[in-house]
Amino acid sequence: MNKSKWIVGLTTVIALYHFLSVAQVHTFFGLFVPANVHLAISISSAMALIFLLLPAGGKKHGEDTEAEGRFRRVPWYDWALMASGLTSAGFVVFFHETVLDYGEYGFLDTKGIILATMLAVPILEAVRRTTGLALPIIILFMVGITVFQNYLPGLLYGQGFALSNLLYSAYMGDAGIFGLPLGIAANIVIVFLVFGALMEGAGASRWFMEMALALTGWSRGGPAKAAVVASAMFGSISGSPSGNSATTGVFTIPMMKKIGYTPAFAAAVEAVASTGGIILPPVMGAIAFIMAEWIDTTYTAIVIAAAVPASLYYLIVFVSVHLQARKDGIEAIPRSELPKFWPVFINGWYFLLPIAVLIYFLVIKTYPPGIAGIYTCIAVVLVSFIAGRGNWLTPARLIKAFDEGVRRWITVAAITAAVGIMIGALELSGVGIKVSRFIVDLAGGDLTLTLILVGLVSLIVGMGLDATPAYITLATLMAPALIQLDVPPIAAHLFVVYWGLASFYTPPTCIAVFVTSSIAGSKVWETGWEAVRLGIAAFLIPFAFVFNTGLLMEGSIDKILIGVLTATVGAVLLAGGIRGYMLGLLNVVQRLVLFGGGLLLIAPGIVLPLAGLGASLLMLTPNLMKLRPARGQRS
């Protein structure tokens, strides 16, 4: 067996282990597996794969090399790191009673300190290899503050803790390596990453693309609108903005360029639309389940709260695409060249069944997310056999889906374990609370200024991280500052999610833009700034739902209806102001007024929205007057 097949076999075993563990199959045989034992096995498997697959230089192996089964020779230091991590985690697995004794003592002896260090170092190196230097530096900075706190000035001053206390917190604490973040990765995220891979393997991404073209392709800018719809539908499932950009972008970007959109605009549309899947129910790239666990609420509450803001996000992108098509004179694709809706729908309607199964088990049966995800994965496999033979999830395709899902998961596992070290340090030192207080004090207790500061920090912290670890990091560091000012927890967490995800298309990191610009052949910076204009909703909508919780479906019916209606109109006006077109070309003054009017319409209450609507209508009157003679002549 060549090395490639050996790795695929390992990823398959890892996937099956996690599915069986989440399903609690071992309980049928009278076996009890403690949580930290399960998580020790989980992080061990993730680290092993990372050190086998990723060299220290950070350059991943090419697909052609993997296909031929030729992997690099693993150097001695990678074997040493792997052995170090496996030894420490193995101690938790095989000597669990001794580990429990540490919990009773409240400290680590020399052996415990060595074991904790042997696990922490490989985890931080694994994170560096999968994400770069940014997150390890942040974690080590927080660790340094905890250890040397008694030497630091002002806000950061504290009693200071010995390294042994810190390692105890990391190795034994409920908020350490084996804490909630890694638990979410091992019990929820891996299931839904495999679910996304199964849907892709069954042909769901192609069907979503064809459905989107059938629904929107006949209108002006149809392929761009199809990109928005398809990326929204599949992005929520896949959980990877960059992966979704590559999957749907290879279809949509060439089509957008063909009908007249510039390469930069086409790439920006795909990047922004793919990124938005993280905020779109029902799956939200697994963030919905993590958030529910984090703030101790129901999955249903998260989905309901996230629905309107996500719709506004996509509305601005969709309208922007349409207005740009009108502005550039892009014609619609003839219907004869497009797939017909009903044949396409009938050919793949069954791909909606797994989504229905997921909602049924999560919302109606209120099963834990991991269990619901397993039932959903089973549904995908069964549904694939309704499709043509080419979409059947045969054992070979199942193994491929397991491999793809696990390879995406190992990064999340390493990061969540490392974030556990940071959370443990923050809880030990109290710096997390101090940072929140510092932000609030810096803003003078003003909510608007606090939101701006939290948003900017969230954007910076989110750069270079994947969606799930970015959210976990921001939920730890930034969300408490907003909650301290009485912002509802759901609103606070959604706020940092929106600003954090914007880093996927905001220069200089803009990972999703790197993917789409390479497909489009456009310049990264030009594409990135175009994406910022298209995705401006990620920066503005969070302010709207913090100040107007009716957009989160909270409050009286009239408050919700008025908030949704005015925000919808405001989203359209914002798109017009940004694109410089609505009922005709807009001059600078008109654009500014429409943009400002859109902001006022998104604001809470009645007075400000009415003022914004009145000013916008006044600015649009000249364009409306120009349209009347033209329409009269046509008639």
C-alpha positions as CSV (number, residue, x, y, z in Angstrom):
1,M,0.0,0.0,0.0
2,N,1.4,3.4,-1.0
3,K,1.5,6.3,1.4
4,S,-1.4,8.1,-0.2
5,K,-3.7,5.1,0.4
6,W,-2.3,4.7,4.0
7,I,-3.2,8.4,4.7
8,V,-6.7,7.9,3.3
9,G,-7.1,4.8,5.4
10,L,-6.1,6.8,8.5
11,T,-8.5,9.7,7.7
12,T,-11.3,7.1,7.2
13,V,-10.6,5.5,10.6
14,I,-10.6,9.0,12.3
15,A,-13.9,9.9,10.7
16,L,-15.5,6.6,11.7
17,Y,-14.2,6.8,15.2
18,H,-15.7,10.3,15.7
19,F,-19.0,9.3,14.2
20,L,-19.2,6.2,16.5
21,S,-18.2,8.3,19.5
22,V,-20.7,11.0,18.8
23,A,-23.4,8.4,18.3
24,Q,-22.4,6.9,21.7
25,V,-22.2,3.4,20.1
26,H,-19.8,2.3,22.8
27,T,-22.5,2.6,25.4
28,F,-24.4,-0.3,23.8
29,F,-21.4,-2.5,24.9
30,G,-21.4,-1.1,28.4
31,L,-18.3,1.0,27.8
32,F,-17.9,4.5,29.3
33,V,-15.4,6.9,27.6
34,P,-14.7,10.0,29.7
35,A,-14.9,13.3,27.8
36,N,-11.2,14.2,28.1
37,V,-10.2,10.7,27.0
38,H,-12.3,11.1,23.8
39,L,-10.8,14.5,23.2
40,A,-7.3,13.2,23.8
41,I,-7.8,10.6,21.1
42,S,-9.3,13.3,18.9
43,I,-6.4,15.8,19.2
44,S,-3.9,13.0,18.8
45,S,-5.3,12.0,15.5
46,A,-5.4,15.6,14.3
47,M,-1.8,16.3,15.2
48,A,-0.6,13.0,13.7
49,L,-2.2,14.0,10.3
50,I,-0.8,17.5,10.5
51,F,2.8,16.4,11.0
52,L,2.4,13.7,8.4
53,L,0.9,16.0,5.8
54,L,2.3,19.5,6.4
55,P,6.0,20.3,6.3
56,A,7.5,22.9,8.7
57,G,7.8,25.3,5.8
58,G,4.0,25.5,5.6
59,K,3.8,24.5,1.9
60,K,1.2,21.9,1.3
61,H,1.8,19.0,-1.1
62,G,0.4,19.4,-4.5
63,E,-2.6,17.4,-5.7
64,D,-0.5,15.7,-8.4
65,T,2.0,14.5,-5.8
66,E,-0.8,13.2,-3.5
67,A,-2.4,11.5,-6.4
68,E,0.8,9.6,-7.2
69,G,1.2,8.7,-3.6
70,R,4.6,10.4,-3.2
71,F,4.7,12.2,0.1
72,R,7.7,13.9,1.5
73,R,10.0,12.0,3.8
74,V,8.8,13.0,7.3
75,P,11.9,14.5,9.1
76,W,13.0,13.4,12.5
77,Y,11.7,16.6,14.2
78,D,8.2,15.9,12.9
79,W,8.3,12.4,14.3
80,A,9.6,13.9,17.6
81,L,6.7,16.4,17.7
82,M,4.2,13.7,16.9
83,A,5.6,11.3,19.5
84,S,5.6,14.1,22.1
85,G,1.9,15.0,21.5
86,L,0.9,11.3,21.3
87,T,2.7,10.4,24.5
88,S,1.1,13.2,26.5
89,A,-2.4,12.6,25.1
90,G,-1.9,8.9,25.5
91,F,-1.2,9.4,29.2
92,V,-4.7,10.9,29.5
93,V,-6.2,7.9,27.6
94,F,-4.3,5.1,29.4
95,F,-3.8,6.6,32.8
96,H,-7.0,8.4,33.3
97,E,-7.2,7.7,37.0
98,T,-3.9,9.4,37.5
99,V,-5.1,12.4,35.6
100,L,-8.2,12.6,37.8
101,D,-5.8,12.6,40.8
102,Y,-4.3,15.8,39.4
103,G,-7.7,17.3,39.5
104,E,-8.0,16.5,43.2
105,Y,-4.6,17.9,44.0
106,G,-5.2,21.2,42.2
107,F,-1.6,21.3,40.8
108,L,0.8,19.3,38.6
109,D,3.8,17.5,39.8
110,T,7.0,17.4,37.8
111,K,5.8,14.6,35.6
112,G,2.5,16.4,35.0
113,I,4.3,19.6,34.0
114,I,6.5,17.7,31.5
115,L,3.4,16.0,30.0
116,A,1.5,19.2,29.7
117,T,4.4,20.9,28.0
118,M,4.8,17.9,25.7
119,L,1.2,18.4,24.5
120,A,1.1,22.2,24.4
121,V,4.2,22.6,22.2
122,P,3.1,20.3,19.4
123,I,-0.3,21.8,19.4
124,L,1.0,25.4,18.9
125,E,3.3,24.1,16.1
126,A,0.4,22.4,14.5
127,V,-1.5,25.7,14.6
128,R,1.4,27.5,13.1
129,R,1.6,25.1,10.2
130,T,-2.1,25.2,9.5
131,T,-2.8,28.9,9.9
132,G,0.5,30.8,10.1
133,L,2.1,32.7,12.9
134,A,-0.7,35.1,13.9
135,L,-2.7,32.9,16.3
136,P,0.2,31.2,18.0
137,I,1.7,34.7,18.7
138,I,-1.7,35.8,20.2
139,I,-1.9,32.7,22.4
140,L,1.8,33.1,23.6
141,F,1.2,36.7,24.3
142,M,-1.8,35.9,26.5
143,V,0.3,33.2,28.2
144,G,3.1,35.6,28.7
145,I,0.8,38.1,30.3
146,T,-0.5,35.5,32.7
147,V,3.0,34.4,33.8
148,F,4.6,37.9,34.1
149,Q,1.4,39.8,35.1
150,N,3.0,41.1,38.3
151,Y,5.6,43.0,36.3
152,L,3.2,44.6,33.9
153,P,1.7,48.1,34.2
154,G,-1.8,49.5,34.4
155,L,-4.6,47.4,33.0
156,L,-2.4,44.2,32.6
157,Y,-1.1,44.2,36.2
158,G,-2.0,41.2,38.4
159,Q,-0.6,38.8,40.8
160,G,1.1,36.7,38.1
161,F,1.0,32.9,38.0
162,A,3.8,30.3,37.8
163,L,4.1,28.3,34.6
164,S,3.0,25.2,36.6
165,N,-0.4,26.9,37.3
166,L,-0.8,27.8,33.7
167,L,0.0,24.3,32.5
168,Y,-2.4,22.9,35.1
169,S,-5.1,25.1,33.7
170,A,-4.2,24.0,30.1
171,Y,-3.9,20.3,30.9
172,M,-6.6,19.8,33.5
173,G,-8.9,22.9,33.5
174,D,-12.4,22.7,32.1
175,A,-11.5,25.7,29.8
176,G,-8.1,24.2,28.7
177,I,-7.0,22.0,25.9
178,F,-9.7,19.5,26.6
179,G,-12.4,22.2,27.1
180,L,-15.4,23.3,25.2
181,P,-13.7,24.5,22.0
182,L,-12.1,21.2,21.2
183,G,-15.2,19.4,22.4
184,I,-17.2,21.3,19.8
185,A,-14.7,20.4,17.1
186,A,-14.6,16.7,18.0
187,N,-18.4,16.3,18.5
188,I,-20.0,18.7,16.0
189,V,-17.7,20.3,13.5
190,I,-16.2,17.1,12.1
191,V,-19.7,15.7,11.5
192,F,-20.8,18.7,9.5
193,L,-17.5,19.0,7.5
194,V,-18.1,15.4,6.4
195,F,-21.7,16.2,5.7
196,G,-20.5,19.0,3.3
197,A,-18.1,16.7,1.7
198,L,-20.8,14.0,1.2
199,M,-23.2,16.6,-0.3
200,E,-20.4,17.7,-2.7
201,G,-19.6,14.1,-3.6
202,A,-23.3,13.3,-4.3
203,G,-23.4,16.2,-6.8
204,A,-25.4,18.7,-4.7
205,S,-23.1,21.6,-5.6
206,R,-23.7,21.1,-9.3
207,W,-27.4,20.9,-8.7
208,F,-27.4,24.1,-6.6
209,M,-25.5,25.8,-9.4
210,E,-28.0,24.7,-12.1
211,M,-30.9,25.6,-9.9
212,A,-29.5,29.1,-9.4
213,L,-28.9,29.5,-13.2
214,A,-32.5,28.3,-13.9
215,L,-33.9,30.8,-11.4
216,T,-31.9,33.8,-12.2
217,G,-29.9,33.3,-15.4
218,W,-32.6,34.8,-17.6
219,S,-32.4,38.3,-16.0
220,R,-29.7,40.9,-16.5
221,G,-26.4,39.7,-14.9
222,G,-27.9,36.3,-14.5
223,P,-24.7,34.3,-14.0
224,A,-23.6,36.8,-11.2
225,K,-27.0,36.4,-9.5
226,A,-26.7,32.6,-9.9
227,A,-23.3,32.8,-8.2
228,V,-24.9,34.7,-5.3
229,V,-27.7,32.1,-4.9
230,A,-25.6,29.0,-5.4
231,S,-22.8,30.1,-3.1
232,A,-25.3,31.1,-0.5
233,M,-27.0,27.7,-0.6
234,F,-23.9,25.6,-0.7
235,G,-21.7,27.9,1.4
236,S,-23.9,27.4,4.5
237,I,-23.3,23.6,4.2
238,S,-19.6,23.5,3.3
239,G,-18.5,25.8,6.1
240,S,-15.4,27.0,4.1
241,P,-15.5,30.3,2.3
242,S,-12.4,29.6,0.4
243,G,-13.5,26.0,-0.5
244,N,-16.9,27.2,-1.6
245,S,-15.3,29.9,-3.7
246,A,-13.2,27.3,-5.5
247,T,-16.1,24.9,-5.9
248,T,-18.7,27.2,-7.4
249,G,-16.3,29.8,-8.7
250,V,-14.9,27.6,-11.4
251,F,-18.4,27.6,-13.0
252,T,-19.7,31.1,-12.2
253,I,-16.6,33.4,-12.7
254,P,-16.0,32.4,-16.4
255,M,-19.7,32.9,-17.1
256,M,-19.7,36.3,-15.4
257,K,-16.7,37.4,-17.4
258,K,-18.3,36.1,-20.6
259,I,-21.4,38.3,-20.4
260,G,-19.4,41.4,-19.7
261,Y,-18.5,41.8,-16.0
262,T,-14.9,42.7,-15.3
263,P,-12.7,40.0,-13.9
264,A,-12.3,41.9,-10.6
265,F,-16.0,42.3,-10.2
266,A,-16.7,38.6,-11.0
267,A,-14.1,37.4,-8.6
268,A,-15.4,39.8,-5.9
269,V,-19.0,38.6,-6.3
270,E,-18.0,34.9,-5.8
271,A,-15.8,35.7,-2.8
272,V,-18.4,37.8,-1.0
273,A,-21.3,35.3,-1.8
274,S,-19.2,32.3,-0.7
275,T,-18.2,34.0,2.6
276,G,-21.8,34.8,3.4
277,G,-22.7,31.2,3.8
278,I,-21.1,31.3,7.3
279,I,-24.0,33.6,8.4
280,L,-26.8,31.9,6.5
281,P,-29.1,29.4,8.3
282,P,-29.8,26.6,8.7
283,V,-26.2,25.3,9.0
284,M,-24.1,28.5,9.1
285,G,-21.0,26.4,8.5
286,A,-21.5,24.8,11.9
287,I,-21.2,28.1,13.7
288,A,-24.9,28.0,14.6
289,F,-24.3,24.9,16.7
290,I,-21.1,26.3,18.3
291,M,-22.9,29.5,19.2
292,A,-25.8,27.7,20.8
293,E,-23.4,25.7,23.0
294,W,-21.4,28.8,23.8
295,I,-24.2,31.0,25.0
296,D,-26.3,28.2,26.3
297,T,-29.3,28.7,24.1
298,T,-31.2,26.6,21.5
299,Y,-30.1,26.0,17.9
300,T,-33.6,27.2,16.9
301,A,-33.1,30.6,18.7
302,I,-29.8,31.1,16.8
303,V,-31.3,30.3,13.4
304,I,-34.3,32.6,14.0
305,A,-32.1,35.5,15.1
306,A,-29.7,35.0,12.2
307,A,-32.3,34.8,9.4
308,V,-33.1,38.4,8.7
309,P,-29.5,39.8,8.9
310,A,-28.2,37.1,6.6
311,S,-31.1,37.9,4.1
312,L,-30.1,41.6,4.2
313,Y,-26.5,40.7,3.5
314,Y,-27.4,38.8,0.4
315,L,-30.0,41.3,-0.7
316,I,-27.4,44.0,-0.9
317,V,-25.1,41.7,-2.9
318,F,-27.9,40.6,-5.2
319,V,-29.2,44.1,-5.8
320,S,-25.6,45.4,-6.4
321,V,-25.1,42.7,-9.0
322,H,-28.3,43.7,-10.8
323,L,-27.5,47.4,-10.7
324,Q,-24.0,46.9,-12.0
325,A,-25.4,44.9,-14.9
326,R,-27.8,47.8,-15.7
327,K,-25.0,50.3,-15.4
328,D,-22.7,48.4,-17.7
329,G,-25.4,47.5,-20.2
330,I,-25.0,43.8,-19.7
331,E,-27.8,41.9,-21.4
332,A,-29.5,38.8,-20.2
333,I,-28.6,35.3,-21.4
334,P,-31.2,33.9,-23.8
335,R,-33.4,31.4,-22.1
336,S,-32.6,28.8,-24.8
337,E,-29.0,28.7,-23.4
338,L,-30.1,28.2,-19.8
339,P,-31.3,25.1,-17.9
340,K,-35.0,24.9,-17.4
341,F,-36.2,25.1,-13.9
342,W,-38.6,22.1,-13.6
343,P,-36.3,19.6,-15.3
344,V,-33.5,20.8,-13.1
345,F,-35.6,20.7,-10.0
346,I,-36.9,17.2,-10.7
347,N,-33.4,16.0,-11.5
348,G,-32.2,16.9,-8.0
349,W,-35.0,17.8,-5.6
350,Y,-33.9,15.0,-3.4
351,F,-30.9,17.1,-2.3
352,L,-33.3,19.1,-0.2
353,L,-34.2,16.0,1.8
354,P,-31.0,16.0,3.9
355,I,-31.6,19.6,4.8
356,A,-35.2,18.7,5.9
357,V,-33.8,15.8,7.9
358,L,-31.4,18.1,9.6
359,I,-34.1,20.7,10.5
360,Y,-36.4,17.9,11.7
361,F,-33.9,16.4,14.1
362,L,-32.6,19.7,15.3
363,V,-35.8,21.8,15.6
364,I,-38.6,19.3,16.1
365,K,-36.8,16.4,17.9
366,T,-34.3,18.8,19.5
367,Y,-31.5,16.2,19.2
368,P,-27.9,17.3,19.9
369,P,-26.3,18.8,16.8
370,G,-23.8,15.9,16.4
371,I,-26.5,13.3,16.5
372,A,-28.7,15.3,14.1
373,G,-25.7,15.7,11.8
374,I,-25.1,11.9,11.7
375,Y,-28.7,11.3,10.7
376,T,-28.3,13.9,8.0
377,C,-25.2,12.3,6.7
378,I,-27.0,9.0,6.5
379,A,-29.8,10.8,4.6
380,V,-27.3,12.1,2.1
381,V,-26.0,8.6,1.4
382,L,-29.5,7.2,0.9
383,V,-30.5,10.2,-1.3
384,S,-27.5,9.7,-3.5
385,F,-28.9,6.4,-4.7
386,I,-32.0,8.2,-6.0
387,A,-29.8,10.1,-8.3
388,G,-28.1,8.7,-11.4
389,R,-25.3,6.1,-11.0
390,G,-22.7,8.8,-11.3
391,N,-23.8,10.4,-8.0
392,W,-24.0,7.2,-5.9
393,L,-22.0,7.4,-2.7
394,T,-20.3,4.1,-3.1
395,P,-17.8,2.9,-0.5
396,A,-15.0,4.5,-2.5
397,R,-16.8,7.8,-2.6
398,L,-17.7,7.6,1.1
399,I,-14.0,7.1,1.9
400,K,-13.1,10.1,-0.3
401,A,-15.7,12.2,1.5
402,F,-14.3,11.1,4.9
403,D,-10.9,12.0,3.7
404,E,-11.9,15.5,2.5
405,G,-13.9,16.2,5.7
406,V,-11.1,15.1,8.0
407,R,-8.5,17.1,6.2
408,R,-10.6,20.2,6.6
409,W,-11.2,19.3,10.2
410,I,-7.6,18.9,11.4
411,T,-7.0,22.6,11.2
412,V,-10.1,23.3,13.3
413,A,-9.1,20.6,15.9
414,A,-5.6,22.0,16.3
415,I,-6.9,25.6,16.6
416,T,-9.6,24.8,19.1
417,A,-7.2,22.9,21.3
418,A,-4.7,25.8,21.1
419,V,-7.5,28.3,21.8
420,G,-8.2,26.3,24.9
421,I,-4.7,27.1,26.2
422,M,-5.5,30.8,25.7
423,I,-8.9,30.6,27.3
424,G,-7.4,28.8,30.3
425,A,-4.7,31.6,30.6
426,L,-7.4,34.3,30.3
427,E,-9.6,32.7,33.0
428,L,-6.6,32.3,35.3
429,S,-5.3,35.9,34.9
430,G,-8.6,37.6,34.4
431,V,-7.1,39.5,31.4
432,G,-10.1,38.6,29.2
433,I,-12.4,40.5,31.5
434,K,-9.8,43.3,31.7
435,V,-9.6,43.5,27.9
436,S,-13.4,43.9,27.7
437,R,-13.4,46.5,30.4
438,F,-10.5,48.3,28.7
439,I,-12.4,48.5,25.4
440,V,-15.5,49.8,27.2
441,D,-13.5,52.3,29.2
442,L,-11.6,53.4,26.0
443,A,-14.9,54.1,24.4
444,G,-16.1,55.9,27.5
445,G,-19.0,53.5,27.9
446,D,-20.4,54.6,24.6
447,L,-22.0,51.7,22.8
448,T,-21.4,53.0,19.2
449,L,-17.7,53.6,19.8
450,T,-17.4,50.2,21.6
451,L,-19.0,48.5,18.6
452,I,-16.5,50.2,16.3
453,L,-13.5,49.2,18.4
454,V,-14.8,45.6,18.8
455,G,-15.5,45.4,15.0
456,L,-12.0,46.6,14.1
457,V,-10.3,44.2,16.4
458,S,-12.6,41.4,15.2
459,L,-11.6,42.1,11.6
460,I,-7.9,42.0,12.5
461,V,-8.1,38.9,14.6
462,G,-10.2,37.1,11.9
463,M,-7.5,37.6,9.3
464,G,-5.8,34.4,8.4
465,L,-8.1,32.2,10.5
466,D,-10.8,29.9,9.3
467,A,-14.4,30.7,10.2
468,T,-14.9,28.4,13.1
469,P,-11.7,29.2,15.0
470,A,-12.0,32.9,14.3
471,Y,-15.5,32.8,15.9
472,I,-14.3,30.9,19.0
473,T,-11.4,33.4,19.4
474,L,-13.6,36.4,19.1
475,A,-16.3,34.9,21.3
476,T,-13.6,34.7,24.0
477,L,-12.0,38.1,23.6
478,M,-14.5,40.5,22.1
479,A,-18.1,39.5,22.7
480,P,-17.9,40.0,26.5
481,A,-17.2,43.7,25.9
482,L,-20.6,44.1,24.2
483,I,-22.4,41.9,26.7
484,Q,-21.0,44.1,29.4
485,L,-22.9,47.0,27.8
486,D,-26.2,45.0,28.0
487,V,-26.1,43.9,24.3
488,P,-28.0,40.6,24.1
489,P,-25.6,37.6,23.9
490,I,-26.9,36.5,20.5
491,A,-26.5,40.0,19.1
492,A,-23.0,40.3,20.6
493,H,-21.8,37.0,19.1
494,L,-23.4,37.6,15.7
495,F,-21.7,41.0,15.7
496,V,-18.2,39.5,16.0
497,V,-19.0,36.8,13.5
498,Y,-20.0,39.3,10.8
499,W,-16.9,41.5,11.3
500,G,-14.6,38.4,11.6
501,L,-15.9,36.8,8.4
502,A,-15.4,40.1,6.5
503,S,-11.6,39.4,6.8
504,F,-12.1,36.6,4.1
505,Y,-12.6,39.3,1.5
506,T,-10.9,42.4,3.1
507,P,-7.3,43.1,2.1
508,P,-4.6,42.3,2.9
509,T,-5.4,38.7,3.9
510,C,-8.7,38.1,2.0
511,I,-8.3,34.3,1.6
512,A,-11.5,33.9,-0.4
513,V,-10.3,36.7,-2.8
514,F,-7.0,34.9,-3.3
515,V,-9.0,31.9,-4.6
516,T,-11.4,33.7,-6.8
517,S,-8.9,36.2,-8.3
518,S,-6.7,33.3,-9.4
519,I,-9.7,31.8,-11.2
520,A,-10.7,35.2,-12.7
521,G,-7.1,36.3,-13.6
522,S,-7.7,39.6,-11.7
523,K,-5.4,41.6,-9.4
524,V,-5.8,40.7,-5.7
525,W,-6.0,44.2,-4.3
526,E,-8.4,45.5,-7.0
527,T,-10.6,42.5,-6.4
528,G,-10.3,42.9,-2.6
529,W,-11.5,46.5,-2.6
530,E,-14.3,45.6,-5.0
531,A,-15.3,42.8,-2.6
532,V,-15.3,45.3,0.3
533,R,-17.8,47.4,-1.6
534,L,-20.0,44.4,-2.4
535,G,-19.8,43.0,1.1
536,I,-20.3,46.2,3.0
537,A,-23.3,44.7,4.6
538,A,-20.9,42.7,6.9
539,F,-19.8,46.0,8.4
540,L,-23.1,47.8,8.6
541,I,-25.8,45.2,9.3
542,P,-24.3,44.2,12.7
543,F,-24.8,47.8,13.9
544,A,-28.4,47.6,12.7
545,F,-29.3,44.5,14.7
546,V,-27.5,45.6,17.8
547,F,-29.5,48.8,17.9
548,N,-32.7,47.3,16.5
549,T,-33.2,43.8,17.9
550,G,-36.4,43.5,15.9
551,L,-34.0,42.4,13.1
552,L,-33.2,39.5,15.3
553,M,-36.9,38.7,15.6
554,E,-37.0,39.9,19.1
555,G,-39.8,42.2,20.4
556,S,-43.4,42.9,19.4
557,I,-44.7,42.0,16.0
558,D,-45.0,45.6,14.8
559,K,-41.4,46.3,15.9
560,I,-40.2,43.3,13.9
561,L,-42.3,44.1,10.8
562,I,-41.3,47.8,10.7
563,G,-37.7,46.9,11.3
564,V,-37.5,44.3,8.6
565,L,-39.4,46.5,6.1
566,T,-37.3,49.6,6.6
567,A,-34.1,47.7,6.6
568,T,-35.0,46.0,3.4
569,V,-35.6,49.3,1.6
570,G,-32.4,50.6,3.2
571,A,-30.4,47.7,1.8
572,V,-31.6,48.4,-1.7
573,L,-30.7,52.1,-1.4
574,L,-27.3,51.2,0.0
575,A,-26.6,49.1,-3.0
576,G,-27.7,51.9,-5.3
577,G,-25.4,54.4,-3.5
578,I,-22.5,52.0,-3.7
579,R,-22.9,51.1,-7.3
580,G,-23.8,54.6,-8.5
581,Y,-26.9,53.5,-10.3
582,M,-30.6,53.4,-9.6
583,L,-33.2,54.3,-12.2
584,G,-30.2,55.6,-14.1
585,L,-26.7,56.9,-13.4
586,L,-26.2,58.8,-10.1
587,N,-24.0,61.8,-9.5
588,V,-21.8,62.1,-6.5
589,V,-24.5,64.0,-4.4
590,Q,-27.1,61.4,-5.3
591,R,-24.8,58.6,-4.3
592,L,-24.0,60.1,-1.0
593,V,-27.6,60.8,-0.1
594,L,-28.8,57.4,-1.2
595,F,-26.0,55.8,0.9
596,G,-26.9,58.0,3.9
597,G,-30.6,57.4,3.4
598,G,-30.0,53.6,3.3
599,L,-28.1,53.9,6.6
600,L,-31.0,55.8,8.2
601,L,-33.5,53.3,7.0
602,I,-31.6,50.5,8.7
603,A,-31.6,52.5,11.9
604,P,-34.2,51.8,14.6
605,G,-37.5,53.6,15.1
606,I,-39.6,55.6,12.6
607,V,-38.3,59.1,12.4
608,L,-34.8,58.3,11.1
609,P,-36.0,55.8,8.5
610,L,-38.7,58.2,7.3
611,A,-36.0,61.0,7.0
612,G,-33.8,58.6,5.0
613,L,-36.6,57.5,2.7
614,G,-37.7,61.1,2.0
615,A,-34.2,62.3,1.2
616,S,-33.6,59.3,-1.0
617,L,-36.8,59.8,-3.0
618,L,-36.0,63.4,-3.4
619,M,-32.6,62.5,-4.9
620,L,-34.2,59.9,-7.2
621,T,-36.9,62.2,-8.6
622,P,-34.7,63.5,-11.5
623,N,-33.9,59.9,-12.6
624,L,-37.6,58.9,-12.3
625,M,-38.6,61.9,-14.5
626,K,-36.1,60.9,-17.2
627,L,-37.6,57.4,-17.3
628,R,-41.2,58.6,-18.0
629,P,-40.8,59.9,-21.6
630,A,-38.8,56.8,-22.5
631,R,-41.5,54.5,-21.2
632,G,-44.1,56.6,-23.0
633,Q,-42.3,56.3,-26.3
634,R,-42.0,52.5,-25.9
635,S,-45.7,52.2,-25.3
